Amino acid sequence: MTAPPRYASQNWLETIAAWVLGILWLLPLLYAFWASVHSAGDATRFDLAAPLTFDNFRHVWAAAPFPRYFLNTFLLVSLIIVVQFTLSTLAGYAFARFRFPGRDLAFVLVLLQLMIMPDVLIVENYQTLAHMGLIDTILAIGMPYFGSAFGIFLMRQTFKSMPKELDDAARVEGAGPLQILWRVYIPLAKPTYLAYGLVSVSYHWNNFLWPLIATNSVTSRPLTVGLQIFSSGDQGIDWSIITAATLLSVGPLLIAFMLFQRQFVQSFLRAGIR
């Protein structure tokens, strides 16, 4: 059976709107690719006959200690995601499967964190970490993000959606609470972990303001903060250099998304809030 004309026209409009939005989202990225492989004079002329060059990438790589920046960013993101997974899993499991006094109130207090922008706490976080002597360290950048209210909420909803009979079956086999969590809940929650992990990694890979405040040297500076040297206006802004540096920074995320885009989409579909 063919769709009624009204529904067919609606599908066409939705398809066209999706393509338009996709193209608008892609245009800045396409320009970044174009400008990064052309000279400053050809970056804005869009002449298809303009010669290609990779000197911009060589200049960027030589102008800043990118290997150190990549290492700092990798260590930072790895530290945050490991701690967030651990805390979110334990807290979400406790809120979903255990009854204890003040459980609902504690969960409401956790959710209140979602209403507080991280930028509001920058001064307090800086003072606290300064008293601890952690300023200008990777640990200082990551500590304010260890406890994720969104991660706790997401894991609680995921664990609550799992059949309670799985707990009973595991207890009959002699499994304790942590064994049930490790052998039953965590394997079933892999799509949620993947979806949340991708969001967390992309956010902290591109985070700028707090790392800028919390770092003072190359030894702890991540990629986003290191890129600011190319935006200095003393000698003018060279968009070819800036776009090349930007692509070097976001390149790992783009490659990871292209390789795992199917798993990325499926994980979000399977990890929907129920």
C-alpha positions as CSV (number, residue, x, y, z in Angstrom):
1,M,0.0,0.0,0.0
2,T,1.2,3.5,-0.9
3,A,1.2,6.2,1.7
4,P,-1.5,8.9,1.4
5,P,-0.4,12.1,-0.4
6,R,-0.5,14.1,2.8
7,Y,1.9,11.7,4.6
8,A,4.1,11.4,1.5
9,S,4.6,15.2,1.3
10,Q,5.3,15.3,5.0
11,N,8.0,12.7,4.6
12,W,9.5,14.6,1.8
13,L,9.6,17.8,3.8
14,E,11.2,16.0,6.8
15,T,13.8,14.5,4.5
16,I,14.6,17.9,2.9
17,A,14.8,19.6,6.3
18,A,17.1,16.9,7.6
19,W,19.4,17.4,4.6
20,V,19.4,21.1,5.0
21,L,20.3,20.9,8.7
22,G,23.0,18.3,8.0
23,I,24.6,20.5,5.3
24,L,24.5,23.6,7.6
25,W,26.1,21.5,10.4
26,L,28.8,20.2,7.9
27,L,29.7,23.6,6.3
28,P,32.0,24.8,9.1
29,L,33.8,21.5,9.1
30,L,34.2,21.6,5.3
31,Y,35.6,25.1,5.5
32,A,38.0,24.0,8.1
33,F,39.3,21.2,5.8
34,W,39.5,23.6,2.9
35,A,41.4,26.4,4.8
36,S,43.8,24.0,6.5
37,V,45.2,22.7,3.1
38,H,45.4,26.1,1.4
39,S,47.5,29.2,2.0
40,A,46.1,32.2,3.8
41,G,45.3,34.0,0.5
42,D,43.4,31.0,-0.9
43,A,41.5,30.1,2.2
44,T,38.7,32.5,1.5
45,R,38.7,32.5,-2.3
46,F,37.3,29.0,-2.8
47,D,39.2,28.5,-6.1
48,L,39.2,24.8,-7.0
49,A,42.4,25.3,-8.9
50,A,44.3,26.7,-5.9
51,P,47.3,24.5,-5.0
52,L,47.1,22.3,-1.9
53,T,49.6,22.5,0.9
54,F,50.3,20.7,4.1
55,D,52.7,23.4,5.4
56,N,50.0,24.6,7.8
57,F,50.0,21.3,9.7
58,R,53.8,21.2,9.7
59,H,53.9,24.8,11.1
60,V,51.3,24.0,13.8
61,W,53.1,20.8,14.8
62,A,56.4,22.7,15.1
63,A,55.0,25.7,16.9
64,A,53.5,23.9,19.9
65,P,54.4,20.7,21.9
66,F,51.4,18.8,20.5
67,P,52.6,15.3,21.6
68,R,52.6,16.6,25.2
69,Y,49.2,18.2,24.7
70,F,47.8,15.0,23.3
71,L,49.2,13.0,26.1
72,N,47.8,15.4,28.7
73,T,44.4,15.3,27.1
74,F,44.4,11.5,26.8
75,L,45.4,11.1,30.5
76,L,42.8,13.6,31.6
77,V,39.9,12.0,29.6
78,S,40.9,8.5,30.7
79,L,41.1,9.6,34.4
80,I,37.7,11.3,34.2
81,I,35.9,8.5,32.4
82,V,37.3,5.7,34.7
83,V,36.2,7.6,37.9
84,Q,32.9,8.6,36.4
85,F,32.1,5.0,35.4
86,T,33.0,3.7,38.8
87,L,31.1,6.3,40.9
88,S,28.1,6.3,38.5
89,T,27.9,2.5,38.5
90,L,28.0,2.2,42.3
91,A,25.7,5.1,43.0
92,G,23.2,4.2,40.3
93,Y,23.1,0.6,41.5
94,A,22.5,1.7,45.1
95,F,19.7,4.1,44.1
96,A,18.1,1.5,41.8
97,R,18.2,-1.7,44.0
98,F,18.7,-0.8,47.6
99,R,16.4,0.7,50.2
100,F,18.0,2.9,52.8
101,P,16.9,5.9,54.9
102,G,17.0,9.2,52.9
103,R,17.5,7.4,49.6
104,D,15.0,9.6,47.7
105,L,16.3,12.8,49.3
106,A,19.8,11.9,48.4
107,F,18.8,11.2,44.8
108,V,17.0,14.6,44.6
109,L,20.2,16.3,45.9
110,V,22.2,14.5,43.2
111,L,19.7,15.7,40.5
112,L,20.1,19.3,41.8
113,Q,23.6,19.2,40.4
114,L,22.1,19.1,36.9
115,M,20.7,22.6,37.5
116,I,24.0,24.1,38.5
117,M,26.3,25.1,35.6
118,P,29.9,24.1,36.2
119,D,31.1,27.7,35.5
120,V,29.3,28.9,38.6
121,L,31.6,26.9,40.8
122,I,34.9,27.9,39.2
123,V,36.0,30.2,42.0
124,E,35.1,27.7,44.7
125,N,36.7,24.9,42.9
126,Y,39.9,26.9,42.3
127,Q,40.2,27.9,46.0
128,T,39.6,24.3,47.1
129,L,42.2,22.8,44.8
130,A,44.7,25.6,45.6
131,H,44.4,24.8,49.3
132,M,45.1,21.1,48.4
133,G,48.1,22.1,46.3
134,L,46.8,20.6,43.2
135,I,46.7,23.6,40.8
136,D,48.5,23.0,37.5
137,T,48.0,19.3,37.6
138,I,45.8,16.9,35.5
139,L,44.1,15.8,38.6
140,A,43.0,19.4,39.3
141,I,41.3,19.6,35.9
142,G,39.5,16.3,36.3
143,M,38.4,16.4,40.0
144,P,35.4,18.8,39.6
145,Y,33.9,16.4,37.1
146,F,34.4,13.1,38.9
147,G,30.9,13.0,40.4
148,S,28.5,13.2,37.4
149,A,24.8,13.7,38.3
150,F,23.8,12.8,34.7
151,G,25.9,9.6,34.8
152,I,24.3,8.5,38.2
153,F,20.8,9.3,36.9
154,L,21.5,7.4,33.6
155,M,22.8,4.3,35.3
156,R,20.0,4.3,37.9
157,Q,17.4,4.4,35.1
158,T,19.3,1.6,33.2
159,F,19.5,-0.6,36.3
160,K,15.9,0.0,37.3
161,S,14.8,-1.2,33.8
162,M,16.4,-4.6,34.3
163,P,14.2,-7.4,35.5
164,K,14.3,-7.9,39.3
165,E,14.2,-11.7,38.7
166,L,17.9,-11.5,37.6
167,D,18.8,-10.5,41.2
168,D,16.8,-13.4,42.6
169,A,18.4,-15.9,40.2
170,A,21.9,-14.7,41.0
171,R,21.3,-14.8,44.8
172,V,20.1,-18.4,44.4
173,E,23.5,-19.2,42.9
174,G,25.1,-17.6,45.9
175,A,26.2,-14.3,44.4
176,G,26.6,-11.2,46.6
177,P,25.6,-7.6,45.7
178,L,28.9,-6.7,44.1
179,Q,29.0,-10.0,42.2
180,I,25.5,-9.4,40.9
181,L,26.5,-5.9,39.8
182,W,29.7,-7.1,38.1
183,R,28.3,-10.3,36.4
184,V,24.7,-9.2,35.7
185,Y,24.1,-5.5,35.6
186,I,27.3,-4.2,34.1
187,P,27.3,-6.6,31.1
188,L,23.7,-5.7,30.3
189,A,24.4,-2.0,30.6
190,K,27.2,-1.9,28.0
191,P,25.2,0.2,25.5
192,T,24.6,2.8,28.2
193,Y,28.2,2.8,29.1
194,L,29.2,3.3,25.5
195,A,26.7,6.1,24.9
196,Y,27.6,7.9,28.1
197,G,31.3,7.4,27.5
198,L,31.2,8.9,24.1
199,V,29.4,12.0,25.4
200,S,31.8,12.4,28.3
201,V,34.9,11.9,26.3
202,S,33.8,14.5,23.6
203,Y,32.9,17.0,26.3
204,H,36.1,16.8,28.3
205,W,38.3,16.5,25.2
206,N,36.9,19.9,24.0
207,N,36.5,21.6,27.5
208,F,38.4,24.9,27.6
209,L,37.5,27.3,30.4
210,W,38.3,25.3,33.5
211,P,41.5,23.8,32.1
212,L,42.6,27.3,31.1
213,I,42.2,28.5,34.7
214,A,43.6,25.4,36.4
215,T,46.8,25.0,34.4
216,N,49.9,27.2,34.1
217,S,52.4,25.1,32.3
218,V,52.9,22.8,29.3
219,T,53.2,19.8,31.7
220,S,49.5,19.7,32.4
221,R,48.0,21.8,29.6
222,P,45.5,20.0,27.4
223,L,44.9,20.5,23.7
224,T,42.2,23.1,23.9
225,V,44.3,25.4,26.0
226,G,47.4,24.9,23.9
227,L,45.5,26.0,20.8
228,Q,45.0,29.5,22.2
229,I,48.5,30.4,21.1
230,F,47.3,30.4,17.5
231,S,44.5,32.9,18.1
232,S,46.9,35.7,19.3
233,G,46.1,38.9,17.5
234,D,49.5,40.5,17.7
235,Q,50.5,39.5,14.2
236,G,47.0,39.0,12.8
237,I,44.9,35.9,12.7
238,D,45.8,33.3,10.1
239,W,42.7,31.1,9.5
240,S,44.7,28.5,7.7
241,I,46.9,28.0,10.7
242,I,43.9,28.1,13.1
243,T,41.9,25.5,11.1
244,A,44.9,23.2,10.8
245,A,45.4,23.4,14.6
246,T,41.7,22.8,15.2
247,L,41.7,19.7,12.9
248,L,44.7,18.3,14.8
249,S,42.8,18.8,18.0
250,V,39.5,17.3,17.0
251,G,40.9,14.7,14.6
252,P,40.9,11.8,17.0
253,L,37.2,12.4,17.9
254,L,36.3,12.7,14.2
255,I,38.1,9.4,13.3
256,A,36.5,7.6,16.3
257,F,33.1,8.8,15.3
258,M,33.5,7.7,11.7
259,L,34.7,4.3,12.8
260,F,32.1,3.7,15.4
261,Q,29.1,5.8,14.2
262,R,26.9,2.8,13.9
263,Q,27.6,1.7,17.5
264,F,27.3,5.3,18.6
265,V,23.7,5.6,17.2
266,Q,22.7,2.2,18.3
267,S,23.9,2.8,21.9
268,F,21.9,5.9,22.2
269,L,18.8,4.2,20.9
270,R,19.2,1.2,23.2
271,A,20.2,3.4,26.2
272,G,17.1,5.6,26.0
273,I,15.6,6.8,29.3
274,R,12.7,4.5,30.2
